[in-house]
Amino acid sequence: MATMKRSSKSVSRREIFQAGSFLAAAGLLAPGASTAAERLPMRGKGPNVYQRAGVEPFINLTSTRTINGGATLLPEVADAIHAASFYHVNLEELLRKVSPRIAELLEVPGAFIGSGAAGCLTSATLACMCGGDIEALQQLPNTDGLNDEVVAFRETSSIYDHAIRMTGAKIVNVATVADLKKAFGPRTCMAFAGAAIQDAKSNIPLEAFAKAAHDHGVPVLIDAANELPMKPDPLLSRGADLVAYSGGKSLKGPQSAGLLLGRKDLTEIAFWSSAPHHTFARPLKVSKEEIIGVLAAVEYLVTKRNLEEEHNQYKFWYRHISNRITQVPGVKTQIMDAPRPGYYPEMKVEWDQDKIGYVAREIGEELLNGEPRIMSPAYPKELDPKMADTNQFLIRPMAMWPEDYKVVAERLYEVFKNAPGKKQPHKLAPPAASVDGHWDVDVAFDGRTVRHTMYLQNKGNQISGLHRGRITQGKVTGAIEGDRVDFESRGKYEAADLRYFFEGTLRGDEMSGELGLGEYGNATWKARRVG
């Protein structure tokens, strides 16, 4: 796809990063943006830090996604981190002073500062599994003699369950209230769920989940990475014993730090079970600067942060963007209120593909390849196959600076205005041969080659079948055009989705080509028909 040419209305990168003080003076920022705007002139020096490394920064509409840098860092947090870097302290002493201060500020029994929300999940599992037993902590991930089963709510399972499984713990999934009666056993050490268990539509209410766990004498851990710690904590008050929050998402603190809040005895054991102490979780360390940064973010949240004003600011940005891009026929938007107090408003952008012609991933490519670069949730197929070919995506605000919304409005307007009209469907050439049969597939990763198996058939251009990896299997869908094949499969292990995107050439009883692995890079593949 051709890169969008910069129009006369485009704004240069330098102008974007230096625009804050001008916009504030001109009264063009939304109410509540002045504090951040006063700090924006220093951003003019920022891009060079990345450009010297060959990386071009972007405006970030993906909110708190770790891979795109998380949320915007509060100026007060940046100041605290900078000040902390000039002095040395004992990390154990620092954590033992800062943790109770955070607990006091958030009005919870105990607090622990870990390595992101995922690191807090690991440390919480250690606390529940080992109970502070130093021999148990040293033997992991060998769990012999330990209660090593975690009852987990399947509906809220995610790839981050791995933060629990890495300890050696085994996941026992439940889907309904009835499942709870038989899920808990003598080796259960913890119950676990995602924050969505608090939603009204959840198959298992949080209260029922917590009661079942407490009836069996085990604590409940909730992964609330994207949420904002509130007073009173909505999850602890409904029965959870521990809740993990990200430091660099809604809290707007250090990206690689997190908070574990809840029972004082368990947060204390999590502290002794993790860095800087030499246990299984020693690699999950947090620096002195990050510890002070988390404290600064919590202090700002409790004493100064006005969420109503913040959400109104986001809606102001959305209205401006909406007013601009809906001038293009076929484009519409919807501003959605925060679903709960600890979250934030979002805006859905949707378009008529007969008038615009683009699918979401093509919009995303235009935004990222243009000037200035904009990273959006219009993900490529390899990252989110479900959304890539749709006609919509969400704009999320937590990583946007106050001056970004006008630039985003103009760039999106240009992309939609210059988009092609309705595309004519591509007529596929007839298949050169059939792919029917059993195939042995050698997948060559960077460090090893692994044998997979496929059972394929094609009806005309459409390919279907089954792909079996070493530990997963999934349905195959795709197409053949001439001698070119393009198909994909999706396997699942625990809560992890493993996606394979095969492209290649058919030559008689052999196929070969490139293999896309989504976020895990690329490999190559060779297949031979069996029998």
N, C-alpha and C positions, 0 to 999 in steps of 0.2 A: 504494500500500500504506500502511495506517495506521501511524503511528509507534508503537512500543511505549511504553506508559505506564510511568513509573517505579514500581516496586513498593516496598513498605515495606522490602524487603531490599536495595534498590539503595544504592550508595555514592556520595556526592557527589564531584564532581571535586576539590574542595578537599581532601576527606578522602583521596582517592587519592594526590594529590601530596604530602601531608604525613604519610603513614602510615608511611614508612620507619623512622623512629626508634622508633615504637611497636612495630612488628612485630619489630624487632631486639631490643628490650628484653623483649618477651614470648616470644621464642624461636620465633616463627612463621615465620621465614625459613629457607630451606634452608641446609644447610651451605655455607660459602663465600660467602654473600651479605652478610656483615657489612661488608666494605669499601665496597661500593656503598651499603648501607643507611645507613651513617654519613653519607654525603654527601647523602642524599635530602631532608632538611629544606629545602635551598636550592631544590628543585623547586617548593616552594609559591609562589614568586614567578614561576616560569617561565611558566605559562599566560597571565598578563596580557600578556606581550610579544606573543603572538599574538592574544589577544582584543581588544586595542586596534586591531589591524588587521582585525578582523572574522572571524578564523579560530579555530575551536574545536579544540584539540588532541585527539588520540585515543590510546588504547592500541594499540600496533602489533604485530600478529601476522604481518606480512608479511616479517619479518626484515630483509634488507638492501636492499630495493627503493629505488632512488634517489628515485623520485617520492614516497615516503612517509617520506623523511628518513634512510634508511640505518640502520645499527646504533646501539645506545646508545654514546655517547662515554665512554671511560674517564675517571674523575675525574682521574687523573694527566695525561691529555691535555688536558682542559679547563683544568687549572691551568697547564700549560705554554703553551697558547695565550694565556691571559689575561696571563701574565707577559711573553710576547714582544710583546704589543701596546703596551707602554709605551716601547719602545726602537726605534732605527732602525739598520739595518745594510745593507751592500751585498749584494744578493741573489746575485750571482755568487760573491762570497767565501763567503757562507753556504753555498751549495750545494756549493762545492768542499771545504768542511770537513765538512759533514753527510753527504754521499754516501759517502765512504770509511768513515766511522764506521758507517753502516748496513751496508755491505758486510762490515765486520769483524764486527759483531754477528751477522749472518746467515750468515757464513762462505761468502760468494760472491765471485767475482772483482771484480765491479763493481756499482754501484747508481746509479740516476737517479731523482729525484723529479719526477713529472709531474702533469698536471692530470687526476687520476682514472686508472683503468685504461684508459679509452678514449683519453685524451690520451697515455698511454704507448704505446699501439699506434701512434698517429700518429707520435710521436717515433721509435719503433723503425723504422718504415717509412722515415722520412727518413734515418736512419742507414744503413740497408741500401741505399737507392736512390741517395743522394747522396754517401755516404762522406765527408762533411765539406766537399765542394766548395761554396764559398760562392756561386759563380755558379749552380750547380744548385739550391741552396736558394732563390735569388731567382726563378728562372724558373718554379718550380712554381705552379699545377698543370699547366703546360705541360711535358710530359716528353720533348720532342724531344731525341734524343741520349742518353737515359738508359735504363738497364735498368729497365723499369717493370712487369714481370710478377711476380705473387705467386701461387705454387702454394698453394691452400687446400684443406683437407679438408672436403668438402661436408657430411659427417655432423655436424660441429660448427659449421657456419656459423650466423651469427646476424645480427641487425640491426646489431651492433657492427662487422661487417665494413666498415661505412661509414667508420669511423675510419681505415681503411687506404685505401679508395677515394677519400677526399676529397683525398689527395695527388696524385691523377691516376693512381695505380697501377691496373692491370687485374688482376682476379681470374681465375685459371685453376683451375677446380674439379676435384678428383679424388675418386673414391668407393671405389676398391679399390687394392690393392697393384699390380695390373697397370697401372692408370692412371698410376702414378708414372713408368713407363719412358718415356712419351711426353709427359709434362706439362712437364718441364724443358727450357728452350731457352736460346739465347744472350742473351735479354733478361730471364731470370729473375733477380730480385734477392733473393728471400726466400721461405721456405716458412712457412705459417701454419696454426694449428689451435687449437681450444678445448681446455680442460683435460680434457674427457671422452675425449680420445684416449688417455689413460693407463688407461682402464677396460679390463677384460679382454674385454668384449664389443665393443670397437671394431673396425670393419672393417679399419682399418689400425693396426697396433701403433705406438706412438710410436717405438720403436727403428728400425723399417723406414722410417718417414717421415723420421726424422733421417738415416739412412744414405743414402737417395736424395738428400736435399738436400745433404749433405756431399760425396757423390760428384760433384755438379755445382758444388761450391764456393760454396754459398749457405747462410746461417744460418737457423735455425728459431726462430720466435717463437710463444709459447703465450699465449693469453688465459686467465688464471686469476683473473679479477676476484673471484669469490666465495670463492676458497680463502684459506687462511691460510699465509703463508710459514713453511716448516719448515726444520729443520736435520737432515740435509742436505736440500737442495731436491729433492723427488721428481721434478720435471720436468727440471731441469738435469742431474741425475745419470743420467737415461735418454736424454740426447742433445740436449735443447733448448739453444739458445744464449742465448735471452732469454725471460723470463717476466714478464708484467704482472700486478700485483696491485692491487686497490682499497685505498685507505687507509681508507675508511669502511664497509667491509663486515666481514669476519671479523677484521680487524686492530683494529677499533673505534677508529680514528683519525679524522682530518678527512675528511669526506664528499667533498670536491672535490679530493682529492690522491690520488696513486697511486705505486706503486713499479715500476720496471723493473729487474730483476735479471739478471745473467749476465755475458757476456763483457765484460771491462774496456774493450777498445777500442770496442765498440759502445755501451756506456752512456756513454762519454766523448763519442763523436760525437753521440749523442742529446742530451746536455747542450748542446753547441755549436749544435745544430740547432733548439733550442727556446727559449722565454722563459727569462730576460729578454733574450735576443739577438733581433735584428730579422731574423727569417726567416719562412718560411711558418707556423711554429707559434708565432709571437709571441702570438697571442690566447690560447693555452693556458697562461696563467701560473699560478703558485702563489705565494701570499703568504708573507711571512716567518713569520707565525703558523702557517700550515699546514705549512711546512717543519719548524718546531720541534715541531709536533703529531705529525707522522709519526715524527720521531726519538723522541719520548716514547713513542709506541705500540710501536715496535720494541724500545726499551729495556725496557719493561714486559713485552713478550712473552718476551724472552730471560731476564730476571732474576727475574720475579715470577709470571707468568701460569701457572696450573696448569690445563691443559686437561682432565685427568681429573676434577678437582673441578668445573670449569665444566660439563662434560657431565653429571655426576651431579646437579648443581643443576637443569639443564634437565629431566632425567628425573623429579626430585622434583616439579617444577611439573606435568609431564604427568600423573603418577600422581594428583595432587590433582585436576586438571581432569577426568581420566577417571573417577575414583571418583564425582565429583559428577554429571556429565552422563549417565553410563550408568545412573543411577537412573531415567531416562526410558526406558520400553520402546521398543525399536527403535533405540536409539543404541549404537554400539560404537566402540572406538578401537583404534589399533595404534601402539605406540611403536617407532620405527625407529632403530637405532644409526647413528652417523655412518658413511657408506660408505667413508671414508678419513680419515686423521689430520688433514688440513687442513680438514675440514668439521665438521658438528655434527648431533646427533640431531634428528629431526622426529617429529611425531605426526599420524597420519591420523585424522580424525573422519568417521565414516560413519553413515548412518541409513537405515531402512526407510521409503521414501516412502509406502507404504500406511498407515503409522502416523503419520508426521510431516507429510507433505503438502507440505513445502517443497522447492524445488530450491536449489542452492548460492547462486545470486545473491540469492534471497529471504532466505536466512539472512544473507548479507552485508549486505543492506539493513537488516534488523532490527538487526544489531549496530551499524552505522554511524549509524543514525537514532535509536538509543536513548540512554539515559543511564546511565553515561557512554558516549561514542562509542568504538567498537572497530573498527579497520580490519583486515580479515581477507583471506586469499587466496581467499575465496569471491567472485570477481570478477563484475562485470556482464558481460552478453553482449558489449558493445562492446569490452571489454578482453581477454576470453578466451572466445570462443564454445564451445570444447571443454569448458570446466569449468563454464560458467554454469548449464547445465541438468542437471548431474549430482547425485548424492546424497553428495558427499564433498568435503573440502578438507583442506589441511595446515595445522597450526600450526607456525610457525617461531619460534625463541626469541631471535634475536640483537638484536632491538629491544625486548625486554621488560625492564622494571625488576623487581627482586626482589619488589615488592609486587603486581605486576599479576596474577599467576597466580590469586589468590583471586577477584579481581574478574571475571576472564575466566570462571572456573568458574561463578560465580553468574549472570552474564549469559547464557552459553550454556545453562545449565540452564533459565532463564526462557524463552528463545526456544524451546527444544525442548518444554518442558512446555506452553507456551501455543500451540503450533503447531496449525494445523487438521489434521484427519485426512485420509484419502484424498480427493483432489479428483476430482470428476466431470469427465470430458473435456468440453471445450467443443464443442458442435455448431455447425459453421460454416454460415452462411446460404449459399444457392446463389450462384454468381457472377452479377453483373448482366450481364456480357458476357465475350467472350473476349479474352485478351491476345495471341493468336497473331500472330506476324509479326516483321518487321524494324523496329526503333525507333531513331531518332536521338535521343540524349539530351544535353541541354545541362546540364552540371553547373556551378553558380555557386558558386565558392569566394569567400572574402572579397575577394580581389584580382583575380580573373580568371574568365572563363567558358570551359569546355573542352568540346569535342564528344566524346562517347562513343557507342558503338553497342551495341545489344542485339538478340538473337534469342530470342524468348520463345514459350512455349506453356503452356497449362494443360489439365490433365486433371482435370475437376471443380474442386476448390478448390486443387489443388497446382500451383504454378508452377515451371517448370524452364527452362533455357536457357543462353545464353552472354552474358557481358558483356565487351566490349572497351574498355579505356581507351586512353590515348595509347601506353603502353608495356607494358601488362600485359593479361592476359585471365584470366577465371575462370568457373567454373560458377555458375549462378544457381539458388538454391533458395528457396522461400517459398510464400505462399498468397494467394488472393484470397477475400474475403468480401463479398458484395454488390458495391459499387463501391470497396471499400477494398483496396489491395494492400500487402503486407508481404513483402519478399524481400531477399536478401543475396547478395553475391558476394565472392570472395577472390582477388585477384591477387597475383603475386609478381614482384619485381624483385631480382635477385641473391638475397641472403638476407632481404630485407625482405618481410613480409606486409602487403599493402594490403587492408583490409577496407572494404566499402561496405554500409551498412544503409539500404535504401530503404523509405520509408513514404509513402503518398500515395493519390490518388484517380484512378480511371479514368473518363474522360468521352469515350466514343466512340473516336476515334483519337488522343486525348491523355491523358497522365498527368502528374501533378506532385505535389510534396510535399517533405518534409524528408529529408535525407540524413545519416546518422550516419557519422562517419569514425573512430570509435574514439578513440585518444589524440590525434587531430588536430582534434577539435572537430566542427563541423557545417557543412553546406552546404545548398543547395536544388537541386532538379532539375526539369526539364520535358522530356517526351518526346513525340515525334510519330511515329505509325506511317507507314512509308514504303511507297508503292505501294498 
